[in-house]
Amino acid sequence: MILDRPLPALYNLQQVRLVPELSGYKGGAVLNIRHTQSMEDYLEAILMIQQERGLCRSVDVAARLGFTKPSVSIAMKNLATSGYVSKAGENGLQLTEKGLRIAQATLERHRFLCAFFTDLGVAPDVAERDACGMEHSISEESFEKFRDWYIKQNRQ
């Protein structure tokens, strides 16, 4: 057994779920990780900003991710062309159903992994950084097994 005791539950495990049909994942293998990771980061940022403020603009995404406004503008055009984002009003961004599914799945993985690491005693800033990297590279199958194991450990 990896752990000899259940982990403390800092994360509401009832809210953790996977969203099917993740773009970039097929049969548990990650495809084109650079494009997928970048795309997921943008979509996740849009979702987080929408949850915090209600409206998301390109300038908000640039500030959140630390990118230049022109870089974000190009990325938003590419995401819109691919059907992940649409315009909301004059300056707003809105996730399409397809973009929302990916953003929710990425954010759920991020929150779960971050909570797991902090439950282990990892410093919050390190847990945040590690979760941000792992949320893109772990396969759906591995994440489901890991999450299920963690929930089972906390029910004992």
C-alpha positions as a Markdown table, in Angstrom:
| # | Residue | x | y | z |
|---|---|---|---|---|
| 1 | Met | 0.0 | 0.0 | 0.0 |
| 2 | Ile | 1.3 | 3.4 | -0.9 |
| 3 | Leu | -0.1 | 5.2 | 2.1 |
| 4 | Asp | -0.8 | 3.6 | 5.5 |
| 5 | Arg | -3.5 | 6.1 | 6.4 |
| 6 | Pro | -6.3 | 8.0 | 4.7 |
| 7 | Leu | -5.4 | 11.5 | 3.5 |
| 8 | Pro | -7.3 | 14.5 | 5.0 |
| 9 | Ala | -10.0 | 15.8 | 2.8 |
| 10 | Leu | -9.3 | 19.5 | 2.0 |
| 11 | Tyr | -11.1 | 19.1 | -1.3 |
| 12 | Asn | -14.8 | 18.4 | -1.6 |
| 13 | Leu | -14.4 | 15.1 | -3.4 |
| 14 | Gln | -18.1 | 14.9 | -4.3 |
| 15 | Gln | -17.5 | 17.7 | -6.8 |
| 16 | Val | -14.7 | 15.9 | -8.6 |
| 17 | Arg | -15.7 | 14.4 | -11.9 |
| 18 | Leu | -14.3 | 13.8 | -15.3 |
| 19 | Val | -15.8 | 15.3 | -18.4 |
| 20 | Pro | -15.8 | 12.9 | -21.3 |
| 21 | Glu | -14.4 | 13.5 | -24.8 |
| 22 | Leu | -11.4 | 15.5 | -23.9 |
| 23 | Ser | -9.9 | 17.0 | -27.0 |
| 24 | Gly | -6.3 | 15.9 | -27.4 |
| 25 | Tyr | -6.8 | 12.6 | -25.6 |
| 26 | Lys | -7.4 | 9.3 | -27.4 |
| 27 | Gly | -7.3 | 5.9 | -25.8 |
| 28 | Gly | -5.4 | 7.4 | -22.8 |
| 29 | Ala | -2.6 | 8.8 | -24.9 |
| 30 | Val | -1.8 | 12.5 | -25.1 |
| 31 | Leu | -1.7 | 13.8 | -28.6 |
| 32 | Asn | 0.2 | 16.9 | -29.6 |
| 33 | Ile | 1.0 | 18.0 | -26.0 |
| 34 | Arg | 2.2 | 21.5 | -26.8 |
| 35 | His | -0.8 | 22.5 | -28.7 |
| 36 | Thr | -3.2 | 20.7 | -26.3 |
| 37 | Gln | -1.5 | 22.1 | -23.2 |
| 38 | Ser | -1.6 | 25.7 | -24.5 |
| 39 | Met | -5.2 | 25.3 | -25.7 |
| 40 | Glu | -6.2 | 23.9 | -22.3 |
| 41 | Asp | -4.5 | 26.7 | -20.4 |
| 42 | Tyr | -6.3 | 29.3 | -22.4 |
| 43 | Leu | -9.7 | 27.6 | -22.0 |
| 44 | Glu | -9.1 | 27.0 | -18.3 |
| 45 | Ala | -8.2 | 30.7 | -17.8 |
| 46 | Ile | -11.3 | 31.8 | -19.6 |
| 47 | Leu | -13.5 | 29.6 | -17.4 |
| 48 | Met | -11.8 | 30.7 | -14.2 |
| 49 | Ile | -12.2 | 34.4 | -15.2 |
| 50 | Gln | -15.9 | 33.9 | -16.1 |
| 51 | Gln | -16.5 | 32.2 | -12.7 |
| 52 | Glu | -14.8 | 35.0 | -10.9 |
| 53 | Arg | -16.2 | 38.0 | -12.8 |
| 54 | Gly | -19.0 | 36.8 | -15.1 |
| 55 | Leu | -17.4 | 38.4 | -18.2 |
| 56 | Cys | -14.0 | 37.4 | -19.7 |
| 57 | Arg | -12.1 | 39.6 | -22.1 |
| 58 | Ser | -8.8 | 38.9 | -24.0 |
| 59 | Val | -7.1 | 41.5 | -21.8 |
| 60 | Asp | -8.1 | 39.5 | -18.7 |
| 61 | Val | -6.7 | 36.3 | -20.2 |
| 62 | Ala | -3.4 | 38.1 | -21.0 |
| 63 | Ala | -3.2 | 39.3 | -17.4 |
| 64 | Arg | -4.0 | 35.9 | -15.9 |
| 65 | Leu | -1.5 | 34.0 | -18.0 |
| 66 | Gly | 1.2 | 36.6 | -18.3 |
| 67 | Phe | 1.1 | 36.8 | -22.1 |
| 68 | Thr | 1.0 | 39.9 | -24.3 |
| 69 | Lys | -2.3 | 41.1 | -25.6 |
| 70 | Pro | -1.4 | 40.5 | -29.3 |
| 71 | Ser | -0.4 | 36.9 | -28.4 |
| 72 | Val | -3.7 | 36.3 | -26.7 |
| 73 | Ser | -5.6 | 37.9 | -29.6 |
| 74 | Ile | -4.0 | 35.5 | -32.0 |
| 75 | Ala | -4.8 | 32.5 | -29.7 |
| 76 | Met | -8.4 | 33.6 | -29.3 |
| 77 | Lys | -8.8 | 33.8 | -33.1 |
| 78 | Asn | -7.4 | 30.3 | -33.4 |
| 79 | Leu | -9.7 | 29.0 | -30.7 |
| 80 | Ala | -12.7 | 30.7 | -32.3 |
| 81 | Thr | -11.8 | 29.2 | -35.7 |
| 82 | Ser | -11.5 | 25.7 | -34.1 |
| 83 | Gly | -14.9 | 26.2 | -32.4 |
| 84 | Tyr | -13.8 | 26.5 | -28.8 |
| 85 | Val | -14.5 | 30.2 | -28.1 |
| 86 | Ser | -17.0 | 32.7 | -29.5 |
| 87 | Lys | -17.5 | 36.4 | -29.0 |
| 88 | Ala | -19.8 | 37.7 | -26.2 |
| 89 | Gly | -20.8 | 41.3 | -26.8 |
| 90 | Glu | -18.3 | 43.8 | -28.1 |
| 91 | Asn | -15.2 | 42.7 | -26.0 |
| 92 | Gly | -16.2 | 39.5 | -24.3 |
| 93 | Leu | -15.3 | 35.9 | -24.8 |
| 94 | Gln | -17.5 | 32.9 | -24.3 |
| 95 | Leu | -16.7 | 29.3 | -24.3 |
| 96 | Thr | -18.6 | 27.1 | -26.7 |
| 97 | Glu | -20.0 | 23.8 | -25.5 |
| 98 | Lys | -16.9 | 22.1 | -26.8 |
| 99 | Gly | -14.6 | 24.6 | -25.2 |
| 100 | Leu | -16.5 | 24.5 | -21.9 |
| 101 | Arg | -16.2 | 20.7 | -21.7 |
| 102 | Ile | -12.4 | 20.9 | -22.1 |
| 103 | Ala | -12.1 | 23.8 | -19.7 |
| 104 | Gln | -14.1 | 22.1 | -17.0 |
| 105 | Ala | -12.2 | 18.9 | -17.3 |
| 106 | Thr | -8.8 | 20.7 | -17.1 |
| 107 | Leu | -9.9 | 22.8 | -14.1 |
| 108 | Glu | -11.3 | 19.7 | -12.3 |
| 109 | Arg | -8.0 | 17.9 | -12.8 |
| 110 | His | -6.1 | 20.9 | -11.6 |
| 111 | Arg | -8.1 | 21.4 | -8.5 |
| 112 | Phe | -8.0 | 17.7 | -7.6 |
| 113 | Leu | -4.3 | 17.4 | -8.1 |
| 114 | Cys | -3.6 | 20.6 | -6.2 |
| 115 | Ala | -5.7 | 19.4 | -3.3 |
| 116 | Phe | -4.0 | 16.0 | -3.3 |
| 117 | Phe | -0.6 | 17.6 | -3.1 |
| 118 | Thr | -1.5 | 20.0 | -0.3 |
| 119 | Asp | -3.1 | 17.1 | 1.6 |
| 120 | Leu | 0.3 | 15.5 | 1.4 |
| 121 | Gly | 1.9 | 18.6 | 2.9 |
| 122 | Val | 3.3 | 20.1 | -0.2 |
| 123 | Ala | 3.5 | 23.9 | -0.1 |
| 124 | Pro | 0.6 | 25.5 | -1.8 |
| 125 | Asp | 2.7 | 27.3 | -4.5 |
| 126 | Val | 4.6 | 24.1 | -5.3 |
| 127 | Ala | 1.3 | 22.1 | -5.4 |
| 128 | Glu | -0.2 | 24.7 | -7.7 |
| 129 | Arg | 2.8 | 24.6 | -10.1 |
| 130 | Asp | 2.9 | 20.7 | -10.1 |
| 131 | Ala | -0.8 | 20.4 | -10.6 |
| 132 | Cys | -0.7 | 22.8 | -13.5 |
| 133 | Gly | 1.9 | 20.6 | -15.3 |
| 134 | Met | 0.3 | 17.3 | -14.5 |
| 135 | Glu | -3.3 | 18.2 | -15.4 |
| 136 | His | -2.3 | 18.1 | -19.1 |
| 137 | Ser | -0.1 | 15.0 | -19.2 |
| 138 | Ile | -2.0 | 12.4 | -17.1 |
| 139 | Ser | -4.2 | 10.1 | -19.2 |
| 140 | Glu | -7.9 | 9.9 | -18.5 |
| 141 | Glu | -7.6 | 6.3 | -17.4 |
| 142 | Ser | -4.8 | 7.0 | -15.0 |
| 143 | Phe | -6.5 | 10.1 | -13.6 |
| 144 | Glu | -9.8 | 8.2 | -13.0 |
| 145 | Lys | -7.9 | 5.3 | -11.2 |
| 146 | Phe | -5.9 | 7.8 | -9.1 |
| 147 | Arg | -9.0 | 9.8 | -8.2 |
| 148 | Asp | -11.0 | 6.7 | -7.4 |
| 149 | Trp | -8.2 | 5.3 | -5.2 |
| 150 | Tyr | -7.9 | 8.7 | -3.4 |
| 151 | Ile | -11.6 | 8.8 | -2.7 |
| 152 | Lys | -11.6 | 5.2 | -1.5 |
| 153 | Gln | -8.8 | 6.0 | 0.9 |
| 154 | Asn | -10.7 | 8.9 | 2.4 |
| 155 | Arg | -13.8 | 6.9 | 3.0 |
| 156 | Gln | -12.0 | 4.5 | 5.3 |
